[in-house]
Amino acid sequence: MSASLQRHLNHLFIVWKWKRRADVCLCPGAALYCKRVCSTTIEADPTEIHRRKLFLWFSHLPQEEKQFGGYFSPETMHVDPLILERKPEERAGLLSTPVKIQASSGSALTVEQLFEINEDQHHDRGLNVLLYGAVGTGKSTVVRKLVLDWCAGTTLTNFKLLIPFSCEDLGELTKVASLRDLVSRKYLHLKKTPLLSGEGNQAKDVLFLFNGMEKMKLDFRIGSTELCSDPNEALPSGAVVVNLLRKYLLPEASVLVTTRLSALDRIPPKYVSRYAQICGFNDPNRQRAYFTSRLLQQSGGSVQAHDAQALVELLYLNLQRESQLAAACFLPSYCWLTCATLHFLHFTDAKAPIRTLTGIYTSFLRLNFGGEVLSKATGASAPKQDIHSSLMLYVVRTVGKLAYEGVAYKRTSFSEQELEQWIGGKTKTDEELRQLAVFRTDVLDFFLAPCVESCKHLPAELCEHDGRRYVFAVPAMQEYLAALYVVLGENKSALEKLTKQVSVAIGQATEDVSAIVNIFSKFIPLRIFAVFNLIKLFPKLYEKISTRNKGNIARTMAAELFRKEDSYNEDVLDQMEQNLLGVHGPQSKQQMEAQPFELYPIFMGGLLHYGNRVLLQHLGCNIQSDTVAQITRALRKYLVREINKPQPPEELMDLLVLLYEFQNPRLTAEVLASIRTIRLHNIRMTALKCFVLSSVLSCAPPSYQLEELDLSSCLLTRDMLQMLSPAFRHTRNLNLQFNSLGPDSCILLRDLLKDSKSCVSVLQLCDNRILDSGACLLLEALPENQSLRHLSLMHTGLEDQGALELAERLQQHTGLQELNVAYNNIGDNAALALVDACREHPSIDTVHLYLNPLSDVGKQSLYVRGIPKSHGGSGRRVRVLASVTEGSDLSEDWHPILSVIRENVSSWDRERLKQQLKVFLRDLEWGRQQQQSLLKKLHFRRVEKGVRQTLRMLEKDTPPPSASVNK
């Protein structure tokens, strides 16, 4: 433990020293000091300069990491993957992403142990270590951490010089250069280092690192690559690397080469001292360590830290069950994707840069396949398109096609025969077969993994005839690739593709033909050239066909988004979370058997966003701007048509996510123009969903108004309310019932009511514990507010003090018409004062006071107070809803009172409701006995029957039926 602590302190001291030196150099007042320090360092120790520059270079985080808000550093976010030593005869036994790896399959190594010399190896020769692994297992991350640790002096301290090279960079060099020239070209400060002179055995302190050897063409045949031992002799870059591995050039130096599985045989075994395979995160403990280092560091406050810890625990439980997620997270790349998605779902901040789910998946592919080509054809006669063959485009045309067929037929698992059919089933040429072999070896396992779930939920015929089945590593990846396959136009028929090629050819030739026709038309009648005018029509005809195809894409997006069979599924964001954290508890048969594909249309919309199209262009997948414009025009029409139909809250939430992912303010504003009501009741709102709703509504013009925004029973908190505040300004009827709002939330609501741009006329806060203090905060807005007409504070914990404060301030607002303070703790005196204030108010006509602890005398007094004392007085008639009876008569408002009780019986205090219903029965029985008319007695009995029915249901602890009592 002390040695580890000492290494960590040394690392921190070196980093602090370099950063302090850089800060001093940036200070204008210390220019002379900087000059002395830098000159002394360069002259005295070029190795120290090399360490500092390598550290600065490799410390830069990719752009994709910055979307997390800059919480991470290479030292804190790294978890070592499993590295196994392999014997030369075992190198062909490729690892196919199992959930667990047996320890007996090879001995685990650290990076330092890779360069330990065995007894059977020459001590005067350096080691050649070949480190290989599949895509996504963490080769680049291991290399990056290795370089940073060497710069900090915590690993490989026996090497004085570490020289990393990118094989992709070396493979692009066309001019010959010597080894020293290659080094000095990239590291000028090492131009004169004696360690590379070749004299004596100084090179034993040098380690060369070649990352990504599969991107170079190495030929170890003597007839193709000459032998060379002079580090100053100019050779092609591939020949320099070959001679280093042959140990003809600087034989004392050690070499570390990283490569993919398909390129293992490019280096003959006799030139490899040790094979080592990166096997990713082979057990849940490594995966948990990765998630902990990510999620716990990116949580800012104590509440977020608690939420992050809960996320890690849920993830760990899901991993321990050997779920499909555990198989996917065998690859560290998918651990990154899991953390990025959870950060998006749970730690979205309104102040952070806008991120989208489509952007996360696009960035994920860019991290793993950015600039990658499938292979490079050799020979001078190789076609140009083969030299620049985008690996990602090949993925779309193969794996994307499989994903699209799965979405079309609602399938998530595929047999080996189906993989053979859809991926490379139509290859013919040797070049295509070679590309397919490389793709299957390096890339296919990155996207598809053996299904670890039981096939008991699959159709019986599939289980009987198929052996092992394969699924996409994460379910959302299938929908993303299917969406990309469609948006890129790869789902066209052969006839459509041929028509496009013919149209392009005719369009290019028509320009030249038109010039010739214009010249000859002066000498020959134009009728002879009429056929050329017909040819010109072909590109226009194709353009119409193409436009119709783009309309089909838009229609597919709308149809898939509003599928009737998916209407009552959970919204897509909750589905994403369940896929990552698992479902803890019993699942319905429908949930286990059916896999909804509701992310598919949302990804299609997100891929049309400009930022994602730029990233895809880096991957070799181009989506043209005119294609986006055609799809957008058609999509607006289909979305407006669908949203005019009644939609469940979950489908409406999915529509908001689609508009958010699209990031097209103009389209969003045009769609919102057709939306007047947004009902999201019972949706489990999160910070992300609130941000999505607020962002979408912010695209509307200032004059836009929502008739109703229903956010009842959405588990809203104060922080979510703050995020939604801009959206509330567009709303007339704001329903915030049955949430988790407290008195502090009323500060935001007060500011909303004070806002001159606010148009809120109905504010419903039922079942929020805002108490007297919160009500007083709301009342502060009354003098400045002119829009509020209906205020509901039912079951908010109001007591006498709050009711008296309300009665005192009511006169400050002249537009209020209805006040609901039912089901609180308001006594007789406070209730009477409130009714008196309402009677003197110029516009209030209804007050709700039922389910308060009122006495019989108090109820009768309220009824009397609601009637003006004299016709000539200033008081008005006010409807007071205090009970189902008014003295010996039935109240005109008994029906609304019972309806409210029935609607909320499942969430309110059952004992208190029982007491109130018994009081109602007592009042009804007494009133019935006072009646002389048989018709009135029957009316009383009908109301009694409804009250008794509700009371019996409460006593049996069962919810009441949906049907209400008929008036």
N, C-alpha and C positions, 0 to 999 in steps of 0.2 A: 504493500500500500504506500510506504514512504517513497519507494523508487518511482511509482506512478505519479505521486504528488510532486516530486522533484522535477520530473519531465514536464509535467503540466505547467509548473512555475517557470521553468526555463523557456517553454514555448511562449507564455504570456510576456515574459521579459523581452524576448527577441521581437515579438510583434510590437510591443510598446516602443522599443528602441527605434524600429524602422518607421513607425508612424510619427514619432517625435522628430526624427530626422527629416521626414517629408514635410512636417509642419514648419520646422525651422527654415527649410529651403523655400517654402512658399512665403515667408515673411519678408517684405521688402527691406525692412530695417536691418536684417541680418544677412545681407547679400555677401558681405566679405567673409563672414563666418561660414556660410554655406559653401562658398568657393573653396575655402581651405579644407573643409571636411570632405567634400566631394572629390577634390583633386587628390587628397591624401588616400582616400579609399580606393580610387581607381588605380593609382600607382602601386599601392601596397598590396591590395588583395582583390583581384578580379573575381575570385570565387565568391567573396562576400557580396559583390555587386550582382553576380549571377543569382545568388540566393534571393536577394531583395527583389530583383526584377521578376524572377519566377513566381515569387510569393504574390506580388501585386497582380501579375497576369492571371494566375490560377485562382485568385481570390474573387475575381469578378463573377457574380452570379448571373445565370441566364435571365433573360427578360421574363420568362415564365415564372421564375421564383419571386420576382418583385411584385407579382400580383397579390402575394400574401401580406404585403405591407412592410417588408423589410425586417421581419422578425428573426430571420434565420441567418446563420453563418456556417461556413463549411465545417467548423470545429464542433458545433453543437448539433447539427442535423445528421451527421454521418453515423450509420450503423454498419459494421463490417458484415458483408455477406459471407456465406460459407464457401471456402476455397478448399478443394480436394486435390491431392496429388494423384496423378494417373500414370500408370505404366504405359510404355509405347504401344503395347498390344491392346490396351484398354481404351485408347483414344477414340476408336471408332464406335464405342458403345455410348451413343449420344443419350443424354438425359432428357426425358420427355415430360418435364414439369410434373412430377408426382407431388402429393401433398407432403410426404415425408421421405427422407433419404436415410437409408440404413447406414450407420457409422462404418460398417464393415466394407462398404463399397469403396473406401479410400480413406487415407489419413488426412485429417484437417490440418491446414497450414495457415500461418500468418504471412504477411508480405515479407517480413525479415527472414523467415525460415526458407523462403524460396531460393535464397542465395547462400545457404549454408552448404559448404563443400563436403561431399561424402568421401568415404575412404577410397572408393574406386575411381574418383575423379582426379584429374591433374591439378595440383596446387598452383602451377605456373600459368594456367589458362583460366580465363574468365568463364562464367557460366552463360549459357543461352537458355533462357526460361521462356516457354511459350504458354501464355495465359489466355485461355479461350473460354467462350461461353455464348449462349444464345442471345438474341436481341432482348434487351430489357433486364438482363441479370445483374448489371451494375459494373461493367468493365470500365467505362469512362469515369464513373464515380470513384472507383478504386484507384485508378490512375491519378485522378485529381487529388484525392486525399494523400496518396503516396508522395506526390510532388510537394504538397504543402507541408507534410510532416518532415520531409527531408530538409526543406528550407528552414523549418523551425528547429531542426536538430534533434528530433525525437525518434527517428527511424532511419535505418540504413546509414548509420553514422560511419561505417567503414568505407563508404564512397565519398571522396572529396568533391566529385563533380557528377552531377546528374544532368544529362542532356536529352530532353524530350523532343520528339519529332512527330508530326502528323503525317501518316502515310498518304493521306489524301493530298496534302500539300506537296509531298515529294513526288507523287505520281503525276502531278501536273507540270513538273519541270521539263522543259524541252532541251535546255542547254546542258552540256557536260560540266561537271564540277568535281573538285576533289573533296575528300571528307572535311578537311579544314575549311575549305571554302563554304561548304554546306553549313558548317557550324557557325562560321563568322557571318554568313549572310543573315542568319536568324539571331545570333548572339554576338554582336560586334565586340563586346568586351572580352570574349574568349578567343579573339583572333590570334593572339600571341601566347596562349597558354602552353606551357611546356608539357602538360599532361597528354597532349595529342600529337606530340612530335614523333612518336614512334621509337624514341631512344630509350634503351634500358627497359625496365618494367614499370615505368610510371603510369601506363594505361591501366594498371590493376586497380587504380583508385577511381576509374571512370565507369559509369553505368549509362548506356544508351537505352532510351525508351522509344520504341516505335509503336504508336497507337493506331489500330485499324489496318493491320497488314493486308486484309482482304481487298483493300482499295489500291493495291500495287500489284504489278505483274513482275514476279520474281522468277528468274530462270536459272537453275543451278547447274545446267549442262555446261561443260567446259567449252564446247564449241559455240555456245551462245554468249557466255559471260566469261571474259578472260580473268585469269588470276592476277591479283594486285595486292602488294603489301605496303605500298607507299601512300601515306595519308595526304601527300601533296599532288598525286597524279589525278588528272581530270578524267572522270568516268560518268556514264549515265547514273542517275540517282539509284536505280534498281541494282546496278552492278556494285555500287558502294555498299549497299545493305547486304547483298549476297556475300561479298568478301568479308564483311564483319562477322556474319554468321558462319562462314567457312573457317574462321579464325586464321585467315591469311593476312587480314588487315587488323592491326592492333589486337593480337590474340589474347593479351592479358586483360582486355576490357570485357566487361559483362554486358549482356544484352537482354532486355526484357521486351518481348513482342506480345501484343494483344491482337486477337483476331476472332472471327466468328467461326462457327462449326464447319461451314462449307469450305473454308480455306485452310483446314488443318494439314492437308497433304501437300500444300505448296512448298513446305519446308521439309526436306528429307529427314527421317528420324535420326540419322547419324549426326546431324547438326544441332540436335536439340538435347540439352542436358537434363531438362526436367519439364514434364507436362503438368500443368495445373488448370483445373476447371473451376470457374466461378459458377456456383450452384444457387445463387440467390438466397432468399430467406427460407430455409428448409423447415422451420418449426415456428409455432405461434409465438414463442418468446422473442425471437428476433423481430417478428412482425410487430409485436406489441412495443418493443423498444423503439422501433422506427416511429410508430404512431404517437408514442409518448413524447419523443423528442420534437415532433412536429406540432401536435395539437396543444400540448401543455405550454409551449413557448409562445404560441401565437395568441393566447388568451390574455387579454390585458388586465381587467379588474378581477376582484375576488369572485364575482358572480360568474364571469366567463370562465375563470379557472375551474370553478366547481362544475360548470357545464362540460368543459373539455374533459375533466376527469371522468364524468359519467359517460361521455362518448367513448373514451378509451376502454372503459369497463364493458360497455355493450359490444364494442368491436371484438374485444378479447373473448367474450362469451360466444360470439358468432364464429370466431376462428377455431375455438376449441371443439366445436361441433363438427369439424372437418367439412365445413360448408363449401360451396362453390367459390365463395370469396377467398377462403384459405388457399384453394388451388390457384386462384388468380394472383394472390399476393405472394406466392412463391417467387414471382418476378418483382424486384424492387420498383420497377416502373409503375406497376399497378398499385403498389403501396402509395406512390406519389399521387396517382390519380384518385385514389380513395381519400387521401388527406385533402387534396385540392377540392374535391366535391363536397366533403364534410365542412371544410372551411367556408365554401360558398353557401351551403345550406344553413349553417349555424352561426357564422361570424360575419355576416354581411353588415357593413357599416355604410351609412349614407355619405360619410365624408371620404370614403375610400374610392379609388377609380372604379368605374362601372365594369363589372365582370358578368359574363353570361355562361350558361352551362355549355352551349355550343363552343364558345371560346375556349373553355377549359379542355374540352376534348380535342379541339383543333391544335391547341398548344401542346397537348400531350403527344399527339402524332408528330408535331414539328420537333419536339425534343428528341424523339426516337428515330425519326426518318427524315429530318431536315437535310436537304441537299443530297439524299441517298439515291444512287442509281442501282438498278438490279444487277447489271454486269456491264462490262466493256468488251465489245467484240474486238478481237485482234486482227491485224492484217490491214494493209492499205486499202483493200477493196471493201472493207466493212461499210455498210450503209450508215449514213450520218444519224438516222433515227435510232439505230442500235447503240451508238456511242453515248447518246444522251437519253437513256431509257429510264424514266422516272419510276422509282420503286413504289411510291405511293399510288401512282396511277395504275400500276400493275396490281396492287392490292385491291383497288376499287373494282377493277375489271374481273377479278377472280373472287376474292373473299366478299367484296361488295355485292357481287351478283348472287352469291350464296345467301347473304344477309337479306337481300331484296326478295328472293324467292321464299325465304322463311317468313318474312313479314307478310307477304302476299297470301301465304297459306297458313298463317298463324302457327308457326312452328319455331321452336327454339333449339331443338336437338337434331343432329344429323348422323347418319350412319357412315361407315367408311366408304361404302359404295357410292353414296351421294357426294361425299367429298371428292372422290375420284371423278365423278361425272361433272361436277360443277367447276372444279379447280383443275384446269389443264386437261380436261377430257377431250378437247379438240385440237391439241397440239400436233403438228405434223413435221416441221423442219427440225434439224438437229439443233439449231440455235434456240428454238422454242423449248425443246426438251432440256437443253442445258440450263436455260433460265428457270424452267420449272423446277429442276432438281435443286438449284441454289435457293429458290424461293421456299420450297418445302423444308429444306434443312435449316435455314436461318430465320424465316419470318412466320411460317404458318403456325407454329406452336405459340407465337406471340399473341395471335388473335383467337385461336381455338384451343380448347383444353378438354381432356376426357371428362365426361359427366360423372361427378362423384355422387350425385343424388340417385336414389333408387328409381328404377323404371316402373314402379308400381302405379304411378299416376299417368303413364303413357298408355296409348291404345294397345290392346293385347296383341294385335297383329304385328306391331312394331317390335315389341319385346320378344316375340317368338322368332322372327326372321332375322333380326339385326343383332350383331354382337355388341362390341363397345360403341358407345355413342359419344358425340362431341357437341359441345356447346361453346358459345362465345365466352371469353374469359370473364367479362362483365356483361350483363344483359343489355345495358344501354349502348354498348359498342355495336351490337347488331343493328340497332335502330339508327345509330349515327352513320354507319357505313351504307346501310340501305338508302338513307336520305341523300348521302353524297353520290351514290350510284345514280339516283334519279335526277338530281340537280345537274350533274355533269352530262346528262343526256345519254348515259350508257345503256338505258333500258329501251332504246329504240330498236325497232325491228331491222332485219338485214336490208329490206327494201328502203326504209327511211334513211339508213346510213349510206346506201348506194346513191339514193336521190341527192343527198347532200354533196357527195363527192362530184357527181355529174354537174350539179348546179354551180359549184365552185369553179370547175373546169370551164364550163360554158361561160360563166360570168367573166373569167379572165380572158378567154379567147374572143368574147364579143366586142371588147374594146378595140382590139386590133382589126377585127373584121369590119367594124363600123367605119373605121378610118378608110379602109380600102373601098368599101361600098360608096362612100361619099365621093371618092375620086372617080370611080367608073360610072357613077350614076349620071355624070354629065355627058357621057357618050352612049350609054346603053339604057333602054327603057327600065324604069324602076320596077315594073312588074316581075322582071326576071329575078330581082333580089328580094321579092316578098317573103321567100322562105327564111331569110335571115331575120326578118322581123318576128317571125314565129319562134325562132330560136331564142330571141331576147325575152320572150314571155316566160321561158322555163324558170329562170331564177326568181321571177316575181311569183310564179305559182308555188315554188318551193318555199318562199318566204311566208306565204299564206299557210301552207301546211305546217311550217315550223312554229308560226304563231299559235296555231291551233294546238300543237303539241305542248307549248308552254301553258296554254289555258288548261290542258288536261292535268298538268302538274299542280296548278293552283286548285283545281277542282278536287284532286286527290288529297291535298293538304286539308281542305275544309271538310271533306267527307270523313277522313280518318280522325280528325279532331272531334267531330260531333257524332261518332258512331253510337247508335242507340244501345247496343249491347254493352258499351263501356260507360253509359251515362251515369251510373251510380257507383263506379269505382272511385277510389280515393284519387285526389289530384296528383299530377305527375311528380310534384316535388316530394310528396309523402311516399310515393312509390319508389322514388330514388333512394330515400332514406331507408326504407324497409329492405331494399336490395343490399344495402351496405351493412346495416345494423341487425338485420334479421327480424323476424316476427316472433316476439316473445309472448306466447300464449296460444290458445287454440285457434286454428284457422278453419274457415269454412271450406267445404268441398269445392266451391266455385273458385276460391282464391288459390287452392292448390292445383287445380286442373287447368285453369285459364291464365294465360299470360297476356295482359293487355299491351298493345304497342302504341301507346299514346304519346311517347316521346318522338316517334317517327315524324309526324308532321311538324312538331316544334323544332326539331333539328333541321328540317327542310327550310323553315323560315329563317333560323339562325344562320345557316350557311350562306344566305343571300346578303348578310350584313357585310359592309365593305371591309371591316377589320379582319373578319374570318376569310374573306376572299383573298386578301393580301397574304395571309399566312398560307393558304392553300396554294397560291401561286408559287411560293417558295418550295412547296412540295411537288410542283409540276402538275397541279390540277387547276386549270384555268376556268373560271366562271365569267362569261362575258357580261358586260354592263347592259347590253341590249336584252340579253336573256333575263336579267334581274328585272328590268323595266317591264317586259312583257308579262312575267309571272306576277309582279306586283299589281299591275292593272287588273288582271283577271282575278287575283286573290281578293281584292277589295269587294268585288261584286259578290263572290261566293260567301265571304264572311258576313257581309251585311244581310244576305238572304237567310243565313242560318241563325244569326243572333236575333232576328225578328221573331223567331219561334221561342217558346218557353224553354229555358235551359236549366238543368240542376246546378246548384252552386259549384260542384266540382268541375263541371264542364266550363262554367264561366271563369273559374280560376285558371283552367288550362288555356283559355283564350287570352287571358291577361298575360300569362307566361309566354305564349306565342308572340304577342305584340312586343313584349319586352325583349325577347331573344332577337326579334327582327331588327330592333333599333332603327326604325324608320318613322320619324315623327310625323311626316306627312300622311303616310298610310294609317298610322294610329289615330290621328285627328279625324280622318275621313271615316274610320270605323266607329269611333266614339260618337260621331254625329248621329248615329242611329241607335245609340244606347242611352236610355233615360233612367234605367233602374239597374243597379248592381246589387244582387242579393247573394251574400257569401255566408249566410248563417250556418253555423255548425262546422265551418271550415277551421281546422286547427291552424290559426295564423301564427307565423313566425316572423322574425325580423326580415327575412328575405321576402316573404310574401307581402309584407307591408311595404317594403321598398319597391317591389314590382308594381303594386297597385298605385303607389304614389308616383312612380316614374311614368307609368302609362297615362295617368290623369294629368300629369304635368304637360303632356303634349297637346292638350286641348286648348283652344283659344280662351282668352279671359272671359268672354261672354258665355261660355259653355256652362250649363247647369244640369246636375243630376236631380231627378225628382226624388230618388231614394237611394241611400247607401246603407244596406243592412249588414252590420257586422256583429250581430247578436250571437252569443255563445261561441265566441272565437278565441277565448283565452287571451284577450288583449291585456297588455301591461302598459305602464306609463311610458316606457321607452318606445314601445310600438306606436303608442298614441302620438308621441312626438314625431316619429317618422311619417305618420299619416296626416299630420296637420296640414300640409299644403293641399292634400286631396280633399279635405273637409270643406275648403272654401268654395268648392264647386257644388256642394250638396245642400239641398233644401230639407230633406227628411233624414236626419242622422240617427240611426238606431245602434246604440252601444249597450244594449241590455245583456245581462248574464255574462259579464266579463270579470276581470280581476282588477278593476280600477279602484284606487283609494283616494283619500283626500288630496294627495299631491298631484293626482291626475287632473284635478279641477283647475289647477293653475293653467294648464294648457288649454282646457276648455274655456276658461275665462278669457284668455288672450284671443281665442278663436272668436268668441262672441263680440269682443271689443273691436276686432278687425273690421274696418270699413268695407273691405272686399268680400266679407263673409255673407252668405245668403241663407244661413241655417234658420229655418222657421220651425222645425220640429226637432227636439232633442230628447231622446229616450235613454234614461240611465238606470232603468229598473235592475235590481239585484246587483248593484255595485256598492261596496261599503264606503261611501264617500262621507258619511256621518255629518254632524252639524258643521264641523270645520270646513269640509269640502263644499257644503251648501252655501256657507257664507262667502267663500271665494267666488262661487258662481254668481252670487247676487251682486258682487262688485261690478259685474259687466252690464247690469241692467240699465244704468243711466246712459251708456254709450251705444247700446244695441237698439236697432230699429226693426230687426227682421224676425225675432223669436215670437212664435204664436202658441206653441204647445210645449210645455216643460213637464217631463215625467220623472219624478224622484221616488217612485214606488219601491219599497223594500230597500232603502238605502241607509237605514240606521238613523233616520231623523228622530229627534226627541223634541221636547217642548221648547227648548232654547232655540233650536233651529227653526221651528215653526213660527215662533214669535219674531225672530229676525226676518223671516220671509214675509210675514204680515206687515212688518214695518217698512220694508223696502219695495213692496209691490207697486207703490204709487210712482216709483221712479221709472217704471217702464209702462208705456201707455198702449202697447200693442198686444200684450199677452191675452189669450182667449181661453186657454184650458190649463189647469194645474192639477197634477196627479201626485198626491203624497200618501197614497194608500199603503197599508201593510207596513207601518212604521210604529213608533212608540210615542204617539202624540196623544195627550190627554184632553179632557173636556175643555179646560180653560184656553189652552193654546189653539185647539180646533175652533172654538167660538171666535177667538180673536182673528184667526185666519179667514174665516167665513165673512166676518164683518169687513175686513180689508178687501176681500174680493167683491163684496156687494157695493162698496164705494168705488171700486176700480171702474174705469170707463169701458173696459172691453171684456173682462173675464166673465164667462157665462157658465163654466162647469168646474167643480172642485171634487176630486176623488179622495174620500177619507175612510173608506171601508177597511176592515181588518186592522183598525187601530184600537187600543184599549179604551173604548168609549163606554160610558154608562148609558142606561136606557134614557135617563133624563137628559144626558148630553146629546144623544142622537135626536131626541124630540126637539131640543133647543136648536140644534143645527138646522133642522127642517124649517122651524119657525123663522130663524135668522135669515134663511135663504130667501124669504119672501119680504119685499120692502115693507117698512112700517106704515107708510101712507102713500097714496097715489101721487101726492104732490111732492114727496121727498126726493132727495137726490139718489137714494138707493135703487138698485135694479134687482130683478129676479135672477137668482143664481141657482143652478142645479147642483145640489149637494148629494153626492153618492156616498152615504154612510152605512146603509143597511138595505136588506131586501124589503123592509117595511118602513112605512112612515106613519107612526102612530098605529091606528087600527086598520090602515089601508096598505095595499101593496105599493111598493115604490115603482115608479115608472121605469126605473133603471135597474130592476132586479136581474134582468137578463144579462147585461154587460158584466155585472159583478160576478155572477156564477160562471160566466164564460172565462173570465180572467182566472178564477180559482181553478177551473178544470184545466186550463192551458198550462198552469204552473205547478200543478199538484205534485209532479215528480221531483221538483227541485226545492220546494219550500218546506218549512218545518211542519211535519205532519201533525204533531201534537197540538201545535197552535192552531192549525187549520181545523182539526177536530173540534176544538173548543169553540171556534168561531161558528162552525156549521151547527153545533148544538144550540148556540145562542140564536142563530137564524131560525132553527126549528121551533124553539120556544116562542120567538116573536111571531112566527107564522101561525102556530097553534092558537095563541092568544088572540091574534087578529081575526082568525077564522071564526072563533067563538063569538066575536063581537058583530059578525055580519048577519043580516037578516035575509039577504038575497041568496037564493040557491045557486045562481050563476057565479056570484062572487066567491061562494064557498068552494065550488068546483075549481075555480081559478086558483084559490089558495092551495087546494090539495094537489093540483098539478105542479105547482112550484115546490111544495113539500116533497113530492115524489122525486124530483130532480135533486134536491138537497140530500135526501136520505140515500139515494143511489151513490152520490159522490162520497158520502160518509161511510157507507159499507165498503166501498173500494179502498178508502184510506185505512179502515180497520183490518182489511184483509191484506194490506200492503201490496196491492196490485194497481197498476196504472189504469186510469179511467179510459173508456172508449173515446175515439176521436169525435164521435157525434155529440153535439151539444144539445142542451135543453131547448126545445122549441118555445118561442114566445107565445 
